């Protein structure tokens, strides 16, 4: 069976294999094998935010993924924020972006995903971007997909559907060998 799959792949009949990347210790995303990642933790408003920059080696397409844990005070204790609170945080972030308009992913409806499209100039090149917020209780995954080619950005939105929650046992194992952030 493996030989048949290899022959079909070599002949161009199968979709190329994908690589699984970890987004902090909660989520994974699958991207084509020619993508790489840079991971860092940055400070934003006195909070540490995980930043994953995914990029294609064949073009200027990239994704910046920010993981934010969002808590709120409830009777003097911290609890995970509700989805409506998470949406408000995303809307506040997006309020700082000029000339944006809401973007609807074709054939997809979800109250837990919201997108905006906008463009800007960088080094005399027009950059097209789609900013996406994925909302879960206590958690915001903010993803900016950018390229000089609009169709490339729109096509790459479908990578978002490969995002999956990680099995906690898998992360515990990976933490022991310290490889999930590589």
Backbone as a chain_set.jsonl record, in Angstrom:
{"seq": "XXXXXXXXXXXXXXXXXXXXXXXXXXXXXXXXXXXXXXXXXXXXXXXXXXXXXXXXXXXXXXXXXXXXXXXXXXXXXXXXXXXXXXXXXXXXXXXXXXXXXXXXXXXXXXXXXXXXXXXXXXXXXXXXXXXXXXXXXXXXXXXXXXXXXXXXXXXXXXXXXXXXXXXXXXXXXXXXXXXXXX", "coords": {"N": [[0.818, -1.194, 0.0], [1.923, 1.272, 0.819], [3.83, 1.607, -1.172], [2.241, 1.945, -3.451], [0.952, 4.372, -2.809], [3.206, 6.044, -2.755], [4.044, 5.906, -5.461], [1.775, 7.018, -6.741], [1.872, 9.593, -5.616], [4.323, 10.511, -6.63], [3.661, 10.624, -9.32], [2.0, 12.723, -9.282], [-0.669, 12.521, -8.529], [-1.663, 12.608, -5.966], [-2.372, 14.665, -3.135], [0.204, 16.681, -1.781], [2.177, 15.592, 1.03], [1.557, 16.641, 4.4], [2.762, 18.733, 7.068], [2.662, 18.639, 10.595], [2.243, 21.231, 12.85], [2.747, 22.62, 16.082], [0.72, 24.845, 17.894], [1.315, 26.75, 20.42], [0.624, 24.943, 23.384], [-1.828, 23.824, 22.945], [-3.102, 23.518, 20.446], [-2.952, 22.292, 17.024], [-1.784, 22.738, 13.654], [-2.016, 21.861, 10.259], [0.167, 22.057, 7.58], [1.542, 22.47, 4.241], [4.494, 20.549, 3.318], [6.584, 22.261, 2.571], [6.579, 24.417, 4.252], [7.721, 26.431, 6.979], [8.502, 27.308, 10.427], [8.7, 29.91, 12.847], [9.027, 30.42, 16.232], [8.077, 32.404, 19.008], [7.837, 34.176, 22.12], [6.084, 37.001, 22.969], [5.721, 40.211, 24.545], [2.738, 41.805, 25.229], [0.867, 44.448, 26.216], [1.583, 43.988, 28.965], [1.285, 41.234, 29.114], [2.18, 37.873, 28.311], [2.368, 36.608, 25.089], [1.992, 33.969, 22.839], [3.665, 33.671, 19.792], [3.535, 32.459, 16.601], [5.106, 32.183, 13.587], [4.408, 31.206, 10.482], [5.644, 30.225, 7.346], [5.908, 30.022, 3.804], [8.303, 28.426, 1.796], [8.427, 28.825, -0.882], [7.263, 31.197, -1.768], [5.975, 34.497, -0.926], [4.037, 34.205, 1.001], [2.652, 34.187, 4.247], [1.784, 33.27, 7.655], [0.782, 34.608, 10.675], [0.368, 33.611, 13.868], [-1.274, 34.137, 16.838], [-1.609, 33.324, 20.187], [-3.879, 33.743, 22.73], [-4.693, 33.618, 26.061], [-7.571, 34.314, 27.795], [-8.838, 35.746, 30.596], [-11.343, 36.599, 33.028], [-12.517, 38.641, 35.742], [-14.531, 37.303, 38.256], [-16.508, 37.631, 40.841], [-14.219, 38.138, 42.458], [-12.391, 36.211, 41.618], [-10.419, 34.63, 39.102], [-11.707, 33.604, 36.019], [-12.259, 31.651, 33.011], [-12.859, 33.565, 30.136], [-16.006, 34.183, 28.498], [-17.274, 33.339, 25.192], [-18.431, 35.602, 23.996], [-17.053, 37.64, 25.309], [-14.487, 37.108, 24.377], [-14.8, 37.598, 21.652], [-15.22, 40.358, 21.812], [-12.678, 41.212, 22.624], [-11.193, 40.539, 20.323], [-12.487, 42.217, 18.444], [-11.754, 44.676, 19.517], [-8.977, 44.634, 19.094], [-8.976, 44.589, 16.29], [-10.127, 47.053, 15.786], [-8.155, 48.88, 15.576], [-7.107, 48.665, 13.066], [-6.932, 50.124, 9.931], [-9.132, 50.812, 7.132], [-10.393, 48.306, 6.844], [-12.506, 45.512, 5.994], [-15.268, 43.361, 6.624], [-14.782, 39.895, 6.071], [-16.096, 37.102, 4.505], [-15.763, 33.671, 4.728], [-16.02, 31.615, 1.987], [-18.786, 29.397, 1.68], [-18.887, 28.751, 4.401], [-20.008, 28.98, 7.682], [-19.845, 30.209, 10.892], [-20.172, 31.035, 14.27], [-17.978, 31.223, 15.759], [-15.789, 32.055, 14.405], [-14.32, 34.832, 12.881], [-13.572, 37.1, 10.286], [-11.517, 39.647, 8.802], [-10.635, 41.642, 6.011], [-7.93, 43.437, 4.565], [-5.594, 45.838, 3.193], [-2.22, 46.975, 2.805], [0.771, 48.978, 2.43], [4.123, 47.943, 2.108], [7.495, 48.412, 1.946], [7.192, 49.519, -0.655], [5.493, 47.653, -1.815], [2.296, 46.283, -2.379], [0.495, 44.788, 0.126], [-1.652, 42.2, 0.862], [-4.03, 41.222, 3.259], [-5.674, 38.938, 5.489], [-7.243, 38.934, 8.475], [-7.978, 36.798, 11.077], [-10.096, 35.705, 13.667], [-10.393, 33.143, 15.968], [-12.602, 31.834, 18.178], [-12.785, 30.525, 21.418], [-13.899, 29.254, 24.561], [-12.346, 31.176, 26.938], [-10.136, 31.611, 25.337], [-8.377, 32.994, 22.599], [-7.518, 32.656, 19.312], [-5.628, 34.286, 17.147], [-5.143, 35.001, 13.821], [-3.166, 36.133, 11.238], [-3.034, 36.265, 7.843], [-0.919, 36.825, 5.196], [0.154, 38.196, 2.031], [1.516, 39.187, -1.159], [-0.206, 38.521, -3.094], [-3.563, 38.36, -3.574], [-5.352, 36.161, -4.115], [-3.809, 34.026, -3.239], [-3.749, 34.391, -0.473], [-6.48, 34.116, 0.12], [-6.907, 31.452, -0.683], [-5.27, 30.113, 1.149], [-6.685, 30.344, 3.492], [-8.103, 28.051, 3.961], [-6.385, 26.356, 5.254], [-6.829, 26.861, 7.865], [-8.879, 25.223, 8.659], [-7.657, 22.915, 9.32], [-6.827, 23.119, 11.878], [-6.594, 21.713, 15.016], [-7.536, 20.543, 18.284], [-5.145, 19.627, 20.72], [-4.33, 16.446, 22.062], [-4.084, 16.131, 25.495], [-2.365, 14.193, 26.659], [-0.527, 13.715, 24.655], [0.845, 16.172, 24.545], [2.014, 16.232, 27.115], [3.862, 14.137, 26.849], [5.452, 15.194, 24.759], [6.47, 17.49, 25.999], [8.188, 16.355, 27.813], [10.235, 15.487, 26.162], [10.866, 17.832, 25.045], [10.199, 18.808, 22.42], [8.01, 19.936, 21.151], [7.946, 22.622, 20.494], [9.711, 23.004, 18.504]], "CA": [[0.0, 0.0, 0.0], [2.826, 2.424, 0.878], [4.474, 1.751, -2.484], [1.238, 2.505, -4.358], [0.813, 5.787, -2.452], [4.419, 6.735, -3.189], [3.998, 6.007, -6.922], [0.744, 8.008, -7.069], [2.375, 10.909, -5.23], [5.359, 10.872, -7.606], [2.994, 10.933, -10.581], [1.227, 13.951, -9.096], [-2.09, 12.226, -8.331], [-2.078, 12.803, -4.578], [-2.017, 15.926, -2.49], [1.473, 16.512, -1.063], [2.089, 15.347, 2.47], [1.53, 17.851, 5.226], [3.511, 18.73, 8.315], [1.868, 19.116, 11.729], [2.923, 22.192, 13.707], [2.051, 22.906, 17.331], [0.446, 26.241, 18.234], [1.524, 26.632, 21.863], [0.432, 23.556, 23.815], [-3.263, 23.522, 22.895], [-3.628, 23.337, 19.106], [-2.032, 21.994, 15.928], [-2.211, 23.116, 12.307], [-1.307, 21.108, 9.23], [0.552, 22.884, 6.443], [2.376, 21.711, 3.302], [5.857, 20.247, 3.755], [7.537, 23.327, 2.28], [6.387, 25.515, 5.2], [8.568, 26.435, 8.171], [7.926, 28.071, 11.53], [9.51, 30.599, 13.851], [8.223, 30.56, 17.444], [8.594, 33.306, 20.042], [6.862, 34.707, 23.061], [6.231, 38.444, 22.989], [4.934, 40.866, 25.586], [1.75, 42.754, 24.731], [0.064, 44.974, 27.336], [2.019, 43.297, 30.187], [0.943, 39.817, 29.053], [2.991, 37.091, 27.385], [1.572, 36.057, 24.004], [2.731, 33.075, 21.949], [3.622, 34.073, 18.385], [4.044, 31.489, 15.646], [5.129, 32.708, 12.226], [4.528, 30.135, 9.498], [5.917, 30.814, 6.042], [6.172, 29.121, 2.698], [9.636, 28.636, 1.242], [8.328, 29.056, -2.327], [6.668, 32.487, -2.099], [5.989, 35.426, 0.221], [2.883, 33.94, 1.843], [2.964, 33.845, 5.643], [0.718, 33.311, 8.666], [1.204, 34.931, 12.035], [-0.654, 33.069, 14.759], [-1.11, 34.607, 18.204], [-2.457, 32.604, 21.136], [-4.157, 34.568, 23.898], [-5.585, 33.115, 27.106], [-8.292, 35.49, 28.276], [-9.556, 35.502, 31.846], [-12.059, 37.764, 33.553], [-12.793, 38.564, 37.176], [-15.902, 36.943, 38.6], [-16.545, 37.516, 42.309], [-12.848, 38.173, 42.985], [-11.537, 35.115, 41.171], [-10.228, 34.627, 37.656], [-12.324, 32.491, 35.3], [-12.117, 31.775, 31.569], [-13.837, 34.476, 29.542], [-16.979, 33.606, 27.576], [-17.001, 33.622, 23.779], [-18.798, 36.999, 23.7], [-15.936, 38.464, 25.793], [-13.357, 36.853, 23.474], [-15.122, 38.351, 20.443], [-14.997, 41.779, 22.118], [-11.224, 41.424, 22.605], [-10.796, 40.519, 18.912], [-13.0, 43.441, 17.815], [-10.921, 45.774, 20.008], [-7.708, 44.539, 18.356], [-9.222, 44.954, 14.892], [-10.539, 48.454, 15.683], [-6.949, 49.666, 15.299], [-6.732, 48.446, 11.666], [-7.657, 51.027, 9.034], [-9.602, 50.346, 5.826], [-10.729, 46.874, 6.85], [-13.909, 45.171, 5.818], [-15.506, 41.987, 7.039], [-14.571, 38.9, 5.031], [-16.828, 35.853, 4.729], [-15.154, 32.502, 4.103], [-17.061, 30.993, 1.152], [-19.387, 28.124, 2.098], [-18.601, 28.456, 5.801], [-20.656, 29.843, 8.662], [-19.564, 29.843, 12.274], [-20.148, 32.178, 15.182], [-16.711, 31.161, 16.486], [-14.737, 32.543, 13.511], [-14.627, 36.101, 12.231], [-12.438, 37.532, 9.46], [-11.481, 40.958, 8.171], [-9.614, 41.781, 4.985], [-7.405, 44.789, 4.397], [-4.312, 45.864, 2.503], [-1.312, 48.043, 3.211], [2.012, 48.997, 1.644], [5.349, 47.662, 2.837], [8.613, 48.448, 0.989], [6.611, 49.814, -1.97], [4.692, 46.531, -2.307], [0.969, 46.186, -1.78], [0.334, 43.562, 0.892], [-3.043, 41.853, 1.131], [-4.101, 40.463, 4.519], [-6.929, 38.549, 6.125], [-7.074, 38.698, 9.911], [-9.028, 35.884, 11.529], [-10.192, 35.38, 15.081], [-11.081, 31.897, 16.29], [-13.007, 32.052, 19.56], [-13.124, 29.398, 22.281], [-14.033, 29.73, 25.941], [-11.077, 31.5, 27.58], [-9.008, 31.517, 24.428], [-8.475, 33.613, 21.283], [-6.459, 32.351, 18.359], [-5.677, 35.356, 16.15], [-4.309, 34.576, 12.708], [-3.036, 37.068, 10.13], [-2.471, 35.632, 6.649], [-0.515, 37.932, 4.33], [0.918, 37.943, 0.81], [1.311, 40.208, -2.187], [-1.205, 37.986, -4.019], [-4.831, 38.206, -2.869], [-5.868, 34.786, -4.266], [-2.972, 33.159, -2.412], [-4.229, 34.558, 0.901], [-7.816, 33.519, 0.211], [-6.753, 29.998, -0.779], [-4.632, 29.594, 2.362], [-7.656, 30.347, 4.594], [-8.575, 26.69, 4.202], [-5.479, 25.713, 6.209], [-7.398, 27.062, 9.201], [-9.762, 24.102, 8.975], [-6.843, 21.794, 9.818], [-6.502, 23.369, 13.284], [-7.218, 20.728, 15.908], [-7.117, 20.569, 19.684], [-4.149, 18.599, 21.016], [-4.576, 15.505, 23.15], [-3.201, 16.508, 26.608], [-1.339, 13.161, 26.87], [0.499, 13.93, 23.638], [1.65, 17.323, 24.963], [2.839, 15.831, 28.265], [4.978, 13.364, 26.313], [6.33, 16.085, 24.004], [7.158, 18.37, 26.947], [9.286, 15.586, 28.403], [11.362, 15.432, 25.232], [11.078, 19.223, 24.664], [10.242, 18.946, 20.974], [6.797, 20.451, 20.522], [8.141, 23.994, 20.047], [10.739, 23.049, 17.457]], "C": [[0.865, 1.262, 0.0], [3.48, 2.68, -0.48], [3.501, 2.369, -3.482], [1.047, 3.993, -4.084], [2.012, 6.595, -2.919], [4.412, 6.935, -4.702], [2.958, 7.048, -7.349], [1.199, 9.426, -6.746], [3.42, 11.399, -6.222], [4.748, 11.253, -8.949], [2.096, 12.171, -10.476], [-0.26, 13.726, -8.871], [-2.571, 12.452, -6.904], [-1.643, 14.168, -4.088], [-0.711, 15.713, -1.736], [1.251, 16.289, 0.431], [2.137, 16.666, 3.216], [2.331, 17.621, 6.491], [2.594, 19.26, 9.412], [2.745, 20.021, 12.584], [2.082, 22.404, 14.959], [1.925, 24.416, 17.506], [0.337, 26.242, 19.748], [1.265, 25.196, 22.281], [-1.038, 23.146, 23.776], [-3.755, 23.075, 21.523], [-2.532, 22.931, 18.129], [-2.641, 22.529, 14.635], [-1.384, 22.29, 11.331], [-1.098, 22.004, 8.023], [1.404, 22.044, 5.496], [3.814, 21.565, 3.805], [6.857, 21.367, 3.513], [7.353, 24.554, 3.176], [7.319, 25.316, 6.397], [7.903, 27.303, 9.229], [9.013, 28.715, 12.362], [8.589, 30.821, 15.045], [8.89, 31.563, 18.374], [7.458, 33.644, 20.999], [7.132, 36.192, 23.163], [5.366, 39.013, 24.099], [4.038, 41.911, 24.945], [0.889, 43.164, 25.914], [0.321, 44.196, 28.628], [1.59, 41.832, 30.255], [1.852, 39.129, 28.043], [2.064, 36.424, 26.371], [2.474, 35.166, 23.16], [2.552, 33.541, 20.512], [4.271, 32.975, 17.552], [3.982, 32.141, 14.275], [5.397, 31.527, 11.306], [4.744, 30.785, 8.145], [6.26, 29.73, 5.034], [7.553, 29.448, 2.132], [9.584, 29.019, -0.238], [7.762, 30.415, -2.716], [6.684, 33.384, -0.863], [4.773, 35.282, 1.125], [3.332, 33.598, 3.263], [1.711, 33.949, 6.505], [1.359, 33.663, 9.995], [0.063, 34.51, 12.954], [-0.324, 33.478, 16.19], [-2.108, 33.88, 19.103], [-2.638, 33.466, 22.375], [-5.112, 33.847, 24.836], [-6.256, 34.339, 27.709], [-9.142, 35.094, 29.474], [-10.312, 36.763, 32.229], [-12.298, 37.547, 35.047], [-14.263, 38.258, 37.394], [-15.928, 36.688, 40.109], [-15.147, 37.3, 42.886], [-12.005, 36.941, 42.645], [-11.478, 35.157, 39.645], [-10.904, 33.392, 37.063], [-12.11, 32.718, 33.802], [-13.232, 32.651, 31.019], [-14.761, 33.72, 28.584], [-16.65, 34.022, 26.148], [-17.366, 35.063, 23.427], [-17.695, 37.958, 24.175], [-14.723, 38.328, 24.876], [-13.569, 37.629, 22.172], [-14.869, 39.842, 20.657], [-13.508, 42.112, 22.116], [-10.73, 41.48, 21.157], [-11.245, 41.798, 18.208], [-12.181, 44.663, 18.257], [-9.57, 45.792, 19.279], [-7.91, 45.039, 16.923], [-9.649, 46.409, 14.723], [-9.356, 49.36, 15.349], [-6.485, 49.538, 13.85], [-7.604, 49.333, 10.779], [-8.082, 50.3, 7.758], [-9.892, 48.847, 5.774], [-12.196, 46.707, 6.503], [-14.077, 43.705, 6.162], [-15.367, 41.055, 5.837], [-15.318, 37.629, 5.42], [-16.113, 34.726, 4.007], [-16.243, 31.815, 3.294], [-17.493, 29.628, 1.694], [-19.089, 27.755, 3.553], [-19.299, 29.477, 6.69], [-20.317, 29.323, 10.039], [-19.545, 31.11, 13.109], [-18.838, 32.216, 15.963], [-15.522, 31.577, 15.627], [-15.212, 33.851, 12.905], [-13.382, 36.571, 11.497], [-12.638, 38.966, 8.974], [-10.387, 40.94, 7.122], [-9.19, 43.246, 4.908], [-6.097, 44.697, 3.62], [-3.513, 47.056, 3.018], [-0.06, 47.953, 2.347], [3.201, 48.782, 2.565], [6.471, 47.567, 1.811], [8.118, 48.602, -0.448], [5.862, 48.645, -2.603], [3.343, 46.561, -1.613], [0.839, 44.804, -1.153], [-1.154, 43.374, 1.159], [-3.072, 40.976, 2.379], [-5.532, 40.095, 4.864], [-6.592, 38.217, 7.573], [-8.271, 37.881, 10.383], [-8.953, 35.717, 13.039], [-10.959, 34.079, 15.223], [-11.33, 31.936, 17.788], [-13.369, 30.747, 20.251], [-13.232, 29.949, 23.698], [-12.635, 29.935, 26.539], [-9.893, 31.626, 26.65], [-9.321, 32.187, 23.095], [-7.26, 33.196, 20.476], [-6.609, 33.391, 17.255], [-4.681, 35.017, 15.056], [-4.344, 35.643, 11.624], [-2.354, 36.341, 8.984], [-2.17, 36.754, 5.667], [0.292, 37.448, 3.13], [0.722, 39.134, -0.114], [0.23, 39.78, -3.177], [-2.489, 37.659, -3.246], [-5.36, 36.769, -2.935], [-5.096, 33.798, -3.409], [-3.428, 33.204, -0.948], [-5.584, 33.881, 1.07], [-7.739, 31.991, 0.179], [-6.193, 29.412, 0.522], [-5.554, 29.644, 3.585], [-8.1, 28.931, 4.939], [-7.614, 25.878, 5.068], [-6.031, 25.832, 7.633], [-8.293, 25.897, 9.62], [-8.985, 22.869, 9.42], [-6.463, 21.983, 11.285], [-7.31, 22.418, 14.157], [-6.697, 20.917, 17.325], [-6.186, 19.389, 19.939], [-4.616, 17.722, 22.163], [-3.603, 15.854, 24.28], [-2.097, 15.48, 26.882], [-0.194, 13.326, 25.882], [1.42, 15.078, 24.049], [2.536, 16.973, 26.148], [4.058, 15.042, 27.803], [5.97, 14.281, 25.602], [7.086, 17.052, 24.911], [8.344, 17.651, 27.585], [10.489, 15.527, 27.477], [11.647, 16.809, 24.619], [11.116, 19.434, 23.157], [9.013, 19.602, 20.361], [6.926, 21.906, 20.049], [9.207, 24.115, 18.979], [10.124, 23.133, 16.095]], "O": [[0.579, 2.212, -0.729], [3.66, 3.828, -0.885], [3.891, 3.226, -4.275], [0.986, 4.792, -5.019], [1.856, 7.708, -3.423], [4.74, 8.021, -5.18], [3.23, 7.869, -8.224], [0.941, 10.353, -7.513], [3.409, 12.566, -6.613], [5.275, 12.125, -9.641], [1.508, 12.607, -11.465], [-1.043, 14.665, -9.013], [-3.778, 12.484, -6.662], [-0.667, 14.743, -4.571], [-0.529, 14.668, -1.11], [0.262, 16.743, 1.006], [2.678, 17.662, 2.736], [2.548, 16.489, 6.925], [1.841, 20.21, 9.196], [3.842, 19.639, 12.991], [0.853, 22.372, 14.903], [2.88, 25.165, 17.299], [-0.66, 25.769, 20.293], [1.673, 24.288, 21.557], [-1.448, 22.229, 24.487], [-4.73, 22.328, 21.437], [-1.349, 23.184, 18.358], [-3.85, 22.743, 14.539], [-0.197, 22.052, 11.553], [-2.031, 22.622, 7.51], [1.937, 21.012, 5.903], [4.284, 22.364, 4.616], [7.886, 21.421, 4.187], [7.909, 25.615, 2.892], [7.654, 24.192, 6.77], [6.884, 27.947, 8.978], [10.093, 28.156, 12.558], [7.49, 31.353, 14.888], [10.113, 31.575, 18.515], [6.283, 33.421, 20.708], [8.264, 36.609, 23.411], [4.404, 38.384, 24.539], [4.503, 42.786, 24.215], [0.252, 42.32, 26.544], [-0.623, 43.791, 29.306], [1.538, 41.254, 31.341], [2.248, 39.728, 27.042], [1.098, 35.759, 26.743], [3.586, 35.557, 22.807], [1.43, 33.779, 20.063], [5.425, 32.611, 17.78], [2.922, 32.599, 13.85], [6.47, 30.925, 11.342], [4.101, 31.785, 7.826], [6.817, 28.683, 5.365], [7.919, 30.617, 2.009], [10.58, 29.486, -0.791], [7.78, 30.759, -3.897], [7.333, 33.063, 0.132], [4.51, 36.164, 1.942], [4.267, 32.822, 3.46], [0.732, 34.605, 6.151], [2.367, 33.073, 10.385], [-1.062, 34.994, 12.832], [0.766, 33.2, 16.691], [-3.303, 33.832, 18.81], [-1.658, 33.873, 22.999], [-6.226, 33.503, 24.442], [-5.581, 35.295, 28.091], [-10.028, 34.244, 29.389], [-9.96, 37.863, 31.802], [-12.283, 36.419, 35.54], [-15.134, 38.882, 36.787], [-15.435, 35.666, 40.588], [-14.925, 36.399, 43.695], [-11.012, 36.665, 43.318], [-12.389, 35.665, 38.992], [-10.703, 32.275, 37.539], [-11.818, 33.833, 33.373], [-14.397, 32.501, 31.387], [-14.355, 32.75, 27.946], [-15.856, 34.935, 25.919], [-16.668, 35.687, 22.628], [-17.431, 38.968, 23.524], [-14.015, 39.303, 24.624], [-12.637, 38.241, 21.65], [-14.353, 40.514, 19.764], [-13.117, 43.184, 21.655], [-9.945, 42.359, 20.8], [-10.473, 42.397, 17.459], [-11.944, 45.574, 17.464], [-9.086, 46.856, 18.896], [-7.106, 45.82, 16.412], [-9.546, 46.95, 13.622], [-9.546, 50.486, 14.888], [-5.557, 50.237, 13.443], [-8.832, 49.305, 10.857], [-7.473, 49.307, 7.36], [-9.653, 48.202, 4.752], [-13.012, 47.611, 6.684], [-13.152, 42.907, 6.013], [-15.783, 41.388, 4.728], [-15.18, 37.142, 6.542], [-15.879, 34.812, 2.801], [-17.287, 31.464, 3.845], [-16.665, 28.817, 2.109], [-19.044, 26.574, 3.895], [-19.192, 30.684, 6.475], [-20.482, 28.136, 10.322], [-18.977, 32.127, 12.71], [-18.61, 33.14, 16.744], [-14.376, 31.467, 16.061], [-16.357, 33.969, 12.47], [-12.27, 36.459, 12.012], [-13.76, 39.427, 8.766], [-9.344, 40.311, 7.306], [-9.98, 44.158, 5.153], [-5.561, 43.608, 3.417], [-4.059, 48.004, 3.584], [0.143, 46.976, 1.626], [3.281, 49.356, 3.651], [6.411, 46.737, 0.904], [8.574, 47.896, -1.347], [5.623, 48.651, -3.811], [3.252, 46.827, -0.414], [1.045, 43.784, -1.812], [-1.829, 44.289, 1.629], [-2.233, 40.088, 2.537], [-6.472, 40.834, 4.575], [-5.772, 37.344, 7.856], [-9.422, 38.229, 10.122], [-7.868, 35.602, 13.61], [-12.047, 33.927, 14.666], [-10.393, 32.056, 18.578], [-14.161, 29.959, 19.735], [-12.694, 31.018, 23.985], [-11.845, 28.995, 26.635], [-8.757, 31.738, 27.11], [-10.394, 31.982, 22.527], [-6.119, 33.365, 20.908], [-7.593, 33.384, 16.516], [-3.507, 34.774, 15.334], [-5.415, 36.017, 11.146], [-1.231, 35.857, 9.128], [-3.052, 37.546, 5.337], [1.006, 36.448, 3.194], [-0.136, 39.984, 0.124], [-0.204, 40.579, -4.007], [-2.495, 36.791, -2.374], [-5.774, 36.219, -1.914], [-5.671, 32.834, -2.905], [-3.483, 32.175, -0.275], [-5.809, 33.161, 2.042], [-8.436, 31.318, 0.938], [-6.605, 28.331, 0.943], [-5.237, 29.045, 4.612], [-8.435, 28.648, 6.089], [-7.988, 24.817, 5.567], [-5.734, 25.004, 8.494], [-8.442, 25.623, 10.811], [-9.583, 21.883, 9.85], [-5.841, 21.101, 11.877], [-8.533, 22.331, 14.053], [-5.578, 21.384, 17.54], [-6.412, 18.288, 19.437], [-5.225, 18.203, 23.119], [-2.395, 15.872, 24.045], [-1.001, 15.858, 27.295], [0.967, 13.105, 26.224], [2.64, 14.973, 23.916], [3.698, 17.377, 26.184], [5.162, 15.251, 28.306], [7.179, 14.17, 25.805], [8.231, 17.397, 24.62], [9.375, 18.263, 27.863], [11.631, 15.517, 27.937], [12.542, 16.952, 23.786], [11.975, 20.163, 22.661], [8.98, 19.807, 19.148], [6.089, 22.371, 19.275], [9.569, 25.225, 18.589], [10.84, 23.18, 15.095]]}, "num_chains": 1, "name": "protein.A"}
